[in-house]
């Protein structure tokens, strides 16, 4: 009958019965295509930065000499174009190398499946800024909570999975973070861009940044101006007080100024250093939270070098 639907009984296809094991394996490998770069769009709200640094220069040179070794991953869009899921740095490097096409694996996937893969692939980077973790953690947790069978009322409310654990707890374990630390990172997405940049640069620590994230956008902007004027950032205790004043509707510009201008023992002799400026001289395998320790060791090594130089000159 013409309207009769075929039923998949899970049997081996006729052609596959006569394939060798190697041929069967090859048919299941991902299909790689050469796609025009101008047909590939960036992932919407991609939380990871594509930095024009020494690593990018090396990648561009490698592509010029040997081509792209690892294909990017894209998914087809309804308009016939493609959306990049994994490989934004590689795509940019190919553009800088002057290539018209790029090797890509085309995979059919939903928006949430793409978000999960995008975050997983980018969390393998050696250096990840707090802002990148903040937005990527939020995007992936929302995607996990939208998976079939999960409540959809509040996508940031952690729900219990089949394993008996909450999604934020499961996610934290997968990225090596505690559930509370995941929550702290996601709170950073509530900061205005100027304050979030200060967190990336190491000027504001995580705990005070979380407290500040509860201030209104107007109050945060007041704080940005106060930080610039006072040339210092709030301590954890000061941030807690600001949040308390904000909750009571009493946090104005003058209150922020008064709190911020209090003398803090740990900031009397504080040195301000832009993280991005220092990063150029720090190996890529040194994690963000070890940057200060690495700088101190470098200064100690340099001091010993100067002392040896002084001894040689005295001879």
N, C-alpha and C positions, 0 to 999 in steps of 0.2 A: 504494500500500500504506500502511496506517496506520502501520507501524513505520519507514517510510522516512524518513531524516533529510534535512532540507534542507541544501544545500551552498551556501556563500557564495562566489560566483565573482568578487566584487569589482566587479560591474556596478552601474550607476547605478539607483537605485530608480525605479519607474514615475512616482510623483508628482514626484520631483525633476527628471525630464526636462522638465517643463513649468514649472519655477520660473525666475524671473529670477536673475541673479547676486546681487542684493541679498537676495532671499528665501533663497537657499542659504546666504549668509553669516549671515543672522539665525538660521537654524535651528541653526547651530553655535555660537552665542553661549551662554555659561553661563546657566542658568535661575536667576533671583533670586526668592526667596520671602520673605514676611513670617512669621517664625517667632516663637512665644511665647518670651519670654526664660526663662520657668521650665521650658522643655523642653530647654534647652541646658546641658550640663555642661562644666566646664573641662577642659582637656587634662591627663591624669594626669602628675604630676611636672613641670609646666610650669616651666622654669628661669628665666623672665623675670619680674621684679617689675612689678606694676601700681601705680605711685606716685600717691599723692594729692597732687599738686603744682600749680603754676600752669598747667602745660600741660594737666593734666586739667581744671581749672576752665574753661579756654578751650574745650576740646573739648566739655564739657557744654553751655556757653553756645551754641556753634555748632550743636549738635544741636537744642537748644531752638528756635533761630531758623530753621534751614534744613533740619533733619533730617539723617540719616546719609547722607553722600555716597558713601563707599566701603563696600560690603557686607562682612561678615565671611565667612569660609569655614568650613564645618562638614562633618562626615561622619556618616552615619547609624549608630546603634548597634543592636545586636541586640534591645534592649528597647524599641525604638521612639523613644527619645530621640535627641539629637544631641550630638556632641562637637565643641567648637570647636577648630579647627586654627590659624586666623589671625584675630586681632582681639580679644584679651582686653581691651585698653584700650578699644576701641570698645564692647564689650559692657558693661563697667563704666560707661562714660559714659552709655550709653542707660538703664541702671538708675538712675543718679543723676538723669538727666533726667526720670524717671518714665514712660518709655515702656513699654507692655506687650509690644510686639513689636520685632523688629529685622530689617533686610534681610540676607539670608544666601544665599550660593551653596552648594548641597548637592552634594558631590562624593564619589563612591565611591572609596575608597582604602584600602590596607592600613595597618596600624599603622606600619610602617617608612616608607612613602610619606608618611604624615601627619607623622611626626617630621621628615623631611627638609624638607618644606614649612614646618612650624612654625618650624624653626631659620632657614631662609633668609629668611622674611618678617620675623622679629624682629631679625635682624642688620642690618637697614636702619635701626635706631634711631640717633639721633645720639649718645646716651650709653649705654654698655653697661658694667656693672660686671664686674670680674674673675670674681666668682662666677657671673654669668650666662653669661659666655663658657665658664667651666669646665664646667658641667653641660650646656650646649647643645652644646658641641663633643663631649663624651663621648657624648651621646645620638645625635648625628648620625653620628659615626664608627662606633658600634655598628650603627646602622641600615644604613649603607653596606656594612659587612662582612657583613651578613646578606642582602644582595641575592642573587638566584639566581646560582649559579655560584661563590660565594665560600665558603671554608671556614667552618664554624660552631663549631669547637672553642673558640676564644678570640676573642671578638668585639672585643677591643681590640688584638689582634695585627694590625698592618698587613699586608694581602695585596696582591699585585700584580694590577693591573687590566688591561684589554685594551690600555690605552695604554702599558703597561710600567712605570707608576709605582705606588708603594704608595698605599693609600687615604689614609693620613694626609698624604702629600705632595700628592696631588690635592686633598684637602680644604683643606690649608693654602693652596694657591694660590688656591682659590675664595674664601677669606675674607681674603686678603692677609697671611697669617701663614706663617712658616717651619715646616717639619715639627717642628723642635725646640720652637718656641714653642707649637705645638698641644699637644705632649706636656707642656710645663710647665703649661699651663692645665688640662689634664685631671688632673694630679697634685693640683691644688688641691681636687679633690672628695674627697680623703682627709683634709682638715683638719676638725677639730671646728668647729661653727658659730661659736664665739667667735673663733677664730683667723681663720676665713674672713671674718668681719665686719671684722676689723682690716685685712685685705688690701683689702677694698672701701673702707675709710675712708682708705687710704693710709698706715696706721701700719706695716705690714709690707710690704716690697718683694717683688717676684716671686721673685727667686733665693733669698733666705732662706726664703720661704714654701714653695718646692718642697722644700728640704732638710728643713724641719720636717715636711712631709707624710709622711716616712718613719718618723717616731716613732710609737710605739703610741698608741692613744687615751688610755690612762692617762697616758703621758708628756706628751702634748699638754695634758692637763688640768692637770698639774703646771705646765707652762709658762704657761698662762693665769693661774694664781694668782701665779706669780713675776712676770709682766709687770705685773699689777695692783699688787703690793707694791713692786716696784722702779721703777714708772712709766717703763719703757723697754722697747724691743723688741730682739730679737737681731739682730746684724749678719750678713752672709753668712758670714763666717769663724766666728762663734760657732755659727750654725746647722749648719755643716759639722761642727764638733766635737761638737755634741749628737747628730747623726746617727751619728757614729763611736762615741760612748759607748753609744748605743742598740743599735747592731749588736753590740757586745761584751757587752750585757746589764748595763751599768754606769751607766745614766742614771737616777739617783734624784732626789728632790726637792732634796737638798742640792747635788748636782752642777749641776743647772739653776740654782739660786740663785747658786752661786759663779761660773758662767760669765756669767750675766746681769748680775751686779753689778760685773763688770770695767768699768773706765772706758774708754769708746770716744770717741776724739777727735771723731767726727762727731755725737755725741749729747750732748756736754757742755753745749751751748747750744741744744739742740733744742726747737722749739716744737710742741706737740701741738694739732692742729686736726681736728675731725670733718669728714670729707668731705661728709656730707649737709648739715651746717650751712652750709658754704661754697658748696655747689652752688646754693643759692637765689639767690645774687648773681652767678652765672656764666652767660653765654649758653649755650643748648643746643648751639650749633655748636662749642663748645670741647671737644675730646676729653679723656677722662679723664687721659691721660698728659701733657697740657699745662696741667693745673690749676695746678700750682705756678708755672709760668712766668706764667700769667695773673694770679695773685695778686700776684706780685712787680711786674708792670707796673702793676697797679692801685694798689699802695702807692706806687710811684714817682710816678704821676700825682697821687695825693692829697698827697704831700709837696710837689710843685710848686705845687699849689693852695694849700696852707698858706703857702708862701713868698710867693706873689703876694698873698694876703690880708694877710700881715704887712707887705708893702711898701705896700699901699693904706692900711692903718691908720696907718702911720708918716708919711704925707704930711699 
